[in-house]
Amino acid sequence: MNSLADRPLRLASAFPTSQERIIRFTVDMPESLHQQLSEAATWLKRKNAVVVRMALEQALKDLDDEAVVG
């Protein structure tokens, strides 16, 4: 089970439970992308970190869906 297609994907919620440990990491991004992130967060009334987790969760789901179909 070395590739993404070979292993089941378990998605964490963008809103982690209080029991799950949070891991912090830094992402370098263009200022324009950061601006889009901030605008989306404001529109959704969420913090930037929550919007990033939501986007990552969706991107990983999409990758998993493509692996199953492709």
Biopython code that builds the backbone (N, CA, C, O; Angstrom):
import numpy as np
from Bio.PDB.StructureBuilder import StructureBuilder

atoms = [
    (1, "MET", "N", (0.828, -1.182, 0.000)),
    (1, "MET", "CA", (0.000, 0.000, 0.000)),
    (1, "MET", "C", (0.870, 1.243, 0.000)),
    (1, "MET", "O", (1.002, 1.917, 1.022)),
    (2, "ASN", "N", (1.462, 1.546, -1.142)),
    (2, "ASN", "CA", (2.361, 2.681, -1.215)),
    (2, "ASN", "C", (1.732, 3.917, -1.834)),
    (2, "ASN", "O", (2.114, 5.034, -1.483)),
    (3, "SER", "N", (0.778, 3.753, -2.746)),
    (3, "SER", "CA", (0.204, 4.917, -3.399)),
    (3, "SER", "C", (-1.100, 5.320, -2.733)),
    (3, "SER", "O", (-1.690, 4.557, -1.969)),
    (4, "LEU", "N", (-1.533, 6.528, -3.038)),
    (4, "LEU", "CA", (-2.779, 7.044, -2.493)),
    (4, "LEU", "C", (-3.945, 6.145, -2.889)),
    (4, "LEU", "O", (-4.855, 5.919, -2.091)),
    (5, "ALA", "N", (-3.922, 5.637, -4.110)),
    (5, "ALA", "CA", (-5.019, 4.801, -4.589)),
    (5, "ALA", "C", (-5.091, 3.469, -3.857)),
    (5, "ALA", "O", (-6.151, 2.843, -3.813)),
    (6, "ASP", "N", (-3.983, 3.033, -3.287)),
    (6, "ASP", "CA", (-3.935, 1.729, -2.622)),
    (6, "ASP", "C", (-4.385, 1.751, -1.179)),
    (6, "ASP", "O", (-4.559, 0.694, -0.573)),
    (7, "ARG", "N", (-4.579, 2.928, -0.613)),
    (7, "ARG", "CA", (-4.939, 2.961, 0.803)),
    (7, "ARG", "C", (-6.207, 3.763, 1.014)),
    (7, "ARG", "O", (-6.441, 4.761, 0.332)),
    (8, "PRO", "N", (-7.020, 3.329, 1.955)),
    (8, "PRO", "CA", (-8.239, 4.086, 2.224)),
    (8, "PRO", "C", (-7.897, 5.448, 2.826)),
    (8, "PRO", "O", (-6.974, 5.576, 3.630)),
    (9, "LEU", "N", (-8.645, 6.438, 2.427)),
    (9, "LEU", "CA", (-8.408, 7.794, 2.918)),
    (9, "LEU", "C", (-9.387, 8.077, 4.032)),
    (9, "LEU", "O", (-10.600, 7.976, 3.847)),
    (10, "ARG", "N", (-8.863, 8.430, 5.182)),
    (10, "ARG", "CA", (-9.699, 8.792, 6.317)),
    (10, "ARG", "C", (-9.597, 10.291, 6.511)),
    (10, "ARG", "O", (-8.552, 10.809, 6.904)),
    (11, "LEU", "N", (-10.675, 10.974, 6.236)),
    (11, "LEU", "CA", (-10.667, 12.423, 6.336)),
    (11, "LEU", "C", (-11.014, 12.874, 7.736)),
    (11, "LEU", "O", (-11.979, 12.403, 8.338)),
    (12, "ALA", "N", (-10.231, 13.774, 8.234)),
    (12, "ALA", "CA", (-10.540, 14.413, 9.511)),
    (12, "ALA", "C", (-11.511, 15.539, 9.239)),
    (12, "ALA", "O", (-11.577, 16.061, 8.126)),
    (13, "SER", "N", (-12.234, 15.898, 10.218)),
    (13, "SER", "CA", (-13.162, 17.005, 10.077)),
    (13, "SER", "C", (-12.406, 18.323, 10.119)),
    (13, "SER", "O", (-11.386, 18.445, 10.796)),
    (14, "ALA", "N", (-12.914, 19.306, 9.392)),
    (14, "ALA", "CA", (-12.329, 20.645, 9.454)),
    (14, "ALA", "C", (-12.500, 21.241, 10.842)),
    (14, "ALA", "O", (-11.830, 22.208, 11.207)),
    (15, "PHE", "N", (-13.399, 20.655, 11.602)),
    (15, "PHE", "CA", (-13.653, 21.077, 12.972)),
    (15, "PHE", "C", (-13.287, 19.915, 13.890)),
    (15, "PHE", "O", (-14.151, 19.113, 14.245)),
    (16, "PRO", "N", (-12.014, 19.816, 14.277)),
    (16, "PRO", "CA", (-11.556, 18.661, 15.054)),
    (16, "PRO", "C", (-12.232, 18.557, 16.413)),
    (16, "PRO", "O", (-12.643, 19.550, 17.014)),
    (17, "THR", "N", (-12.330, 17.314, 16.871)),
    (17, "THR", "CA", (-12.888, 17.111, 18.205)),
    (17, "THR", "C", (-11.861, 17.551, 19.243)),
    (17, "THR", "O", (-10.675, 17.681, 18.941)),
    (18, "SER", "N", (-12.322, 17.773, 20.444)),
    (18, "SER", "CA", (-11.407, 18.218, 21.498)),
    (18, "SER", "C", (-10.404, 17.119, 21.859)),
    (18, "SER", "O", (-9.393, 17.392, 22.505)),
    (19, "GLN", "N", (-10.681, 15.879, 21.445)),
    (19, "GLN", "CA", (-9.796, 14.762, 21.784)),
    (19, "GLN", "C", (-8.640, 14.615, 20.798)),
    (19, "GLN", "O", (-7.630, 13.983, 21.110)),
    (20, "GLU", "N", (-8.788, 15.200, 19.606)),
    (20, "GLU", "CA", (-7.756, 15.043, 18.593)),
    (20, "GLU", "C", (-6.670, 16.106, 18.749)),
    (20, "GLU", "O", (-6.962, 17.290, 18.919)),
    (21, "ARG", "N", (-5.431, 15.670, 18.689)),
    (21, "ARG", "CA", (-4.293, 16.576, 18.805)),
    (21, "ARG", "C", (-4.172, 17.433, 17.544)),
    (21, "ARG", "O", (-4.352, 16.929, 16.435)),
    (22, "ILE", "N", (-3.877, 18.692, 17.701)),
    (22, "ILE", "CA", (-3.709, 19.614, 16.583)),
    (22, "ILE", "C", (-2.225, 19.747, 16.260)),
    (22, "ILE", "O", (-1.398, 19.931, 17.153)),
    (23, "ILE", "N", (-1.903, 19.654, 14.983)),
    (23, "ILE", "CA", (-0.527, 19.808, 14.495)),
    (23, "ILE", "C", (-0.443, 21.151, 13.765)),
    (23, "ILE", "O", (-1.283, 21.452, 12.917)),
    (24, "ARG", "N", (0.547, 21.938, 14.087)),
    (24, "ARG", "CA", (0.720, 23.244, 13.451)),
    (24, "ARG", "C", (1.794, 23.136, 12.365)),
    (24, "ARG", "O", (2.837, 22.511, 12.561)),
    (25, "PHE", "N", (1.513, 23.760, 11.213)),
    (25, "PHE", "CA", (2.538, 23.852, 10.184)),
    (25, "PHE", "C", (2.387, 25.183, 9.455)),
    (25, "PHE", "O", (1.340, 25.827, 9.532)),
    (26, "THR", "N", (3.422, 25.582, 8.760)),
    (26, "THR", "CA", (3.460, 26.868, 8.083)),
    (26, "THR", "C", (3.402, 26.654, 6.585)),
    (26, "THR", "O", (4.046, 25.750, 6.054)),
    (27, "VAL", "N", (2.633, 27.483, 5.907)),
    (27, "VAL", "CA", (2.527, 27.413, 4.454)),
    (27, "VAL", "C", (2.919, 28.762, 3.879)),
    (27, "VAL", "O", (2.380, 29.793, 4.281)),
    (28, "ASP", "N", (3.844, 28.759, 2.950)),
    (28, "ASP", "CA", (4.198, 29.973, 2.223)),
    (28, "ASP", "C", (3.267, 30.073, 1.017)),
    (28, "ASP", "O", (3.094, 29.105, 0.277)),
    (29, "MET", "N", (2.667, 31.252, 0.824)),
    (29, "MET", "CA", (1.749, 31.431, -0.291)),
    (29, "MET", "C", (1.865, 32.849, -0.819)),
    (29, "MET", "O", (2.273, 33.757, -0.093)),
    (30, "PRO", "N", (1.511, 33.039, -2.069)),
    (30, "PRO", "CA", (1.523, 34.393, -2.614)),
    (30, "PRO", "C", (0.532, 35.278, -1.859)),
    (30, "PRO", "O", (-0.477, 34.803, -1.339)),
    (31, "GLU", "N", (0.839, 36.555, -1.812)),
    (31, "GLU", "CA", (-0.025, 37.502, -1.111)),
    (31, "GLU", "C", (-1.439, 37.485, -1.682)),
    (31, "GLU", "O", (-2.410, 37.617, -0.937)),
    (32, "SER", "N", (-1.562, 37.322, -3.001)),
    (32, "SER", "CA", (-2.894, 37.310, -3.622)),
    (32, "SER", "C", (-3.715, 36.109, -3.149)),
    (32, "SER", "O", (-4.926, 36.232, -2.965)),
    (33, "LEU", "N", (-3.085, 34.962, -2.950)),
    (33, "LEU", "CA", (-3.793, 33.793, -2.441)),
    (33, "LEU", "C", (-4.217, 34.013, -0.988)),
    (33, "LEU", "O", (-5.315, 33.629, -0.586)),
    (34, "HIS", "N", (-3.343, 34.626, -0.217)),
    (34, "HIS", "CA", (-3.683, 34.943, 1.168)),
    (34, "HIS", "C", (-4.872, 35.904, 1.228)),
    (34, "HIS", "O", (-5.738, 35.776, 2.093)),
    (35, "GLN", "N", (-4.906, 36.850, 0.320)),
    (35, "GLN", "CA", (-6.030, 37.790, 0.261)),
    (35, "GLN", "C", (-7.323, 37.049, -0.047)),
    (35, "GLN", "O", (-8.354, 37.321, 0.568)),
    (36, "GLN", "N", (-7.279, 36.107, -1.003)),
    (36, "GLN", "CA", (-8.469, 35.319, -1.341)),
    (36, "GLN", "C", (-8.915, 34.488, -0.140)),
    (36, "GLN", "O", (-10.109, 34.378, 0.137)),
    (37, "LEU", "N", (-7.958, 33.912, 0.561)),
    (37, "LEU", "CA", (-8.258, 33.124, 1.755)),
    (37, "LEU", "C", (-8.950, 33.997, 2.803)),
    (37, "LEU", "O", (-9.964, 33.602, 3.378)),
    (38, "SER", "N", (-8.404, 35.163, 3.040)),
    (38, "SER", "CA", (-8.978, 36.070, 4.036)),
    (38, "SER", "C", (-10.384, 36.511, 3.653)),
    (38, "SER", "O", (-11.267, 36.606, 4.506)),
    (39, "GLU", "N", (-10.585, 36.779, 2.375)),
    (39, "GLU", "CA", (-11.913, 37.182, 1.913)),
    (39, "GLU", "C", (-12.912, 36.032, 2.070)),
    (39, "GLU", "O", (-14.050, 36.254, 2.485)),
    (40, "ALA", "N", (-12.495, 34.813, 1.743)),
    (40, "ALA", "CA", (-13.375, 33.651, 1.907)),
    (40, "ALA", "C", (-13.704, 33.438, 3.382)),
    (40, "ALA", "O", (-14.848, 33.148, 3.734)),
    (41, "ALA", "N", (-12.713, 33.580, 4.227)),
    (41, "ALA", "CA", (-12.931, 33.406, 5.665)),
    (41, "ALA", "C", (-13.909, 34.451, 6.199)),
    (41, "ALA", "O", (-14.784, 34.138, 7.006)),
    (42, "THR", "N", (-13.756, 35.668, 5.750)),
    (42, "THR", "CA", (-14.671, 36.724, 6.175)),
    (42, "THR", "C", (-16.085, 36.423, 5.705)),
    (42, "THR", "O", (-17.036, 36.550, 6.475)),
    (43, "TRP", "N", (-16.228, 36.025, 4.452)),
    (43, "TRP", "CA", (-17.543, 35.714, 3.888)),
    (43, "TRP", "C", (-18.198, 34.545, 4.618)),
    (43, "TRP", "O", (-19.405, 34.554, 4.860)),
    (44, "LEU", "N", (-17.389, 33.534, 4.968)),
    (44, "LEU", "CA", (-17.906, 32.355, 5.669)),
    (44, "LEU", "C", (-18.043, 32.561, 7.179)),
    (44, "LEU", "O", (-18.612, 31.732, 7.889)),
    (45, "LYS", "N", (-17.502, 33.701, 7.652)),
    (45, "LYS", "CA", (-17.478, 33.988, 9.090)),
    (45, "LYS", "C", (-16.735, 32.888, 9.852)),
    (45, "LYS", "O", (-17.191, 32.392, 10.882)),
    (46, "ARG", "N", (-15.586, 32.532, 9.307)),
    (46, "ARG", "CA", (-14.717, 31.517, 9.893)),
    (46, "ARG", "C", (-13.294, 32.074, 9.955)),
    (46, "ARG", "O", (-12.972, 33.057, 9.289)),
    (47, "LYS", "N", (-12.464, 31.444, 10.751)),
    (47, "LYS", "CA", (-11.047, 31.810, 10.791)),
    (47, "LYS", "C", (-10.349, 31.248, 9.556)),
    (47, "LYS", "O", (-10.796, 30.264, 8.967)),
    (48, "ASN", "N", (-9.238, 31.894, 9.172)),
    (48, "ASN", "CA", (-8.463, 31.417, 8.032)),
    (48, "ASN", "C", (-8.082, 29.945, 8.193)),
    (48, "ASN", "O", (-8.154, 29.179, 7.232)),
    (49, "ALA", "N", (-7.683, 29.551, 9.386)),
    (49, "ALA", "CA", (-7.252, 28.170, 9.613)),
    (49, "ALA", "C", (-8.376, 27.177, 9.328)),
    (49, "ALA", "O", (-8.125, 26.094, 8.799)),
    (50, "VAL", "N", (-9.597, 27.533, 9.670)),
    (50, "VAL", "CA", (-10.736, 26.643, 9.412)),
    (50, "VAL", "C", (-10.973, 26.523, 7.906)),
    (50, "VAL", "O", (-11.244, 25.432, 7.406)),
    (51, "VAL", "N", (-10.872, 27.627, 7.194)),
    (51, "VAL", "CA", (-11.062, 27.599, 5.744)),
    (51, "VAL", "C", (-9.968, 26.752, 5.081)),
    (51, "VAL", "O", (-10.246, 26.005, 4.143)),
    (52, "VAL", "N", (-8.749, 26.867, 5.558)),
    (52, "VAL", "CA", (-7.658, 26.046, 5.026)),
    (52, "VAL", "C", (-7.942, 24.568, 5.280)),
    (52, "VAL", "O", (-7.771, 23.741, 4.385)),
    (53, "ARG", "N", (-8.376, 24.230, 6.501)),
    (53, "ARG", "CA", (-8.698, 22.825, 6.803)),
    (53, "ARG", "C", (-9.832, 22.324, 5.919)),
    (53, "ARG", "O", (-9.797, 21.189, 5.444)),
    (54, "MET", "N", (-10.838, 23.166, 5.696)),
    (54, "MET", "CA", (-11.955, 22.782, 4.827)),
    (54, "MET", "C", (-11.460, 22.526, 3.401)),
    (54, "MET", "O", (-11.852, 21.544, 2.770)),
    (55, "ALA", "N", (-10.600, 23.409, 2.900)),
    (55, "ALA", "CA", (-10.076, 23.269, 1.539)),
    (55, "ALA", "C", (-9.200, 22.022, 1.408)),
    (55, "ALA", "O", (-9.282, 21.306, 0.410)),
    (56, "LEU", "N", (-8.367, 21.764, 2.407)),
    (56, "LEU", "CA", (-7.523, 20.565, 2.380)),
    (56, "LEU", "C", (-8.374, 19.297, 2.416)),
    (56, "LEU", "O", (-8.114, 18.339, 1.687)),
    (57, "GLU", "N", (-9.381, 19.309, 3.265)),
    (57, "GLU", "CA", (-10.271, 18.158, 3.361)),
    (57, "GLU", "C", (-10.925, 17.877, 2.008)),
    (57, "GLU", "O", (-10.987, 16.727, 1.573)),
    (58, "GLN", "N", (-11.410, 18.921, 1.347)),
    (58, "GLN", "CA", (-12.055, 18.752, 0.047)),
    (58, "GLN", "C", (-11.050, 18.300, -1.010)),
    (58, "GLN", "O", (-11.356, 17.419, -1.814)),
    (59, "ALA", "N", (-9.865, 18.887, -1.020)),
    (59, "ALA", "CA", (-8.842, 18.511, -1.998)),
    (59, "ALA", "C", (-8.441, 17.047, -1.832)),
    (59, "ALA", "O", (-8.275, 16.339, -2.825)),
    (60, "LEU", "N", (-8.285, 16.587, -0.595)),
    (60, "LEU", "CA", (-7.932, 15.188, -0.358)),
    (60, "LEU", "C", (-9.062, 14.254, -0.781)),
    (60, "LEU", "O", (-8.807, 13.174, -1.315)),
    (61, "LYS", "N", (-10.305, 14.660, -0.546)),
    (61, "LYS", "CA", (-11.448, 13.862, -0.985)),
    (61, "LYS", "C", (-11.459, 13.774, -2.515)),
    (61, "LYS", "O", (-11.682, 12.703, -3.079)),
    (62, "ASP", "N", (-11.217, 14.903, -3.177)),
    (62, "ASP", "CA", (-11.181, 14.909, -4.638)),
    (62, "ASP", "C", (-10.086, 14.000, -5.175)),
    (62, "ASP", "O", (-10.300, 13.285, -6.154)),
    (63, "LEU", "N", (-8.906, 14.020, -4.540)),
    (63, "LEU", "CA", (-7.821, 13.129, -4.950)),
    (63, "LEU", "C", (-8.217, 11.671, -4.790)),
    (63, "LEU", "O", (-7.941, 10.841, -5.657)),
    (64, "ASP", "N", (-8.865, 11.368, -3.674)),
    (64, "ASP", "CA", (-9.300, 10.007, -3.420)),
    (64, "ASP", "C", (-10.346, 9.579, -4.445)),
    (64, "ASP", "O", (-10.307, 8.452, -4.939)),
    (65, "ASP", "N", (-11.278, 10.468, -4.766)),
    (65, "ASP", "CA", (-12.302, 10.171, -5.773)),
    (65, "ASP", "C", (-11.666, 9.917, -7.131)),
    (65, "ASP", "O", (-12.074, 8.998, -7.841)),
    (66, "GLU", "N", (-10.669, 10.722, -7.503)),
    (66, "GLU", "CA", (-9.973, 10.538, -8.782)),
    (66, "GLU", "C", (-9.222, 9.214, -8.796)),
    (66, "GLU", "O", (-9.177, 8.542, -9.826)),
    (67, "ALA", "N", (-8.636, 8.835, -7.677)),
    (67, "ALA", "CA", (-7.882, 7.578, -7.602)),
    (67, "ALA", "C", (-8.814, 6.393, -7.801)),
    (67, "ALA", "O", (-8.430, 5.403, -8.424)),
    (68, "VAL", "N", (-10.026, 6.479, -7.283)),
    (68, "VAL", "CA", (-10.991, 5.395, -7.428)),
    (68, "VAL", "C", (-11.491, 5.318, -8.858)),
    (68, "VAL", "O", (-11.617, 4.224, -9.408)),
    (69, "VAL", "N", (-11.781, 6.471, -9.478)),
    (69, "VAL", "CA", (-12.298, 6.511, -10.835)),
    (69, "VAL", "C", (-11.203, 6.228, -11.854)),
    (69, "VAL", "O", (-11.400, 5.469, -12.802)),
    (70, "GLY", "N", (-10.051, 6.847, -11.645)),
    (70, "GLY", "CA", (-8.956, 6.755, -12.622)),
    (70, "GLY", "C", (-8.209, 5.522, -12.432)),
    (70, "GLY", "O", (-7.249, 5.264, -13.158)),
]
sb = StructureBuilder()
sb.init_structure("model")
sb.init_model(0)
sb.init_chain("A")
sb.init_seg("    ")
for serial, (resi, resn, name, xyz) in enumerate(atoms, 1):
    if name == "N":
        sb.init_residue(resn, " ", resi, " ")
    sb.init_atom(name, np.array(xyz, "f"), 0.0, 1.0, " ", f" {name:<3s}", serial, name[0])
structure = sb.get_structure()
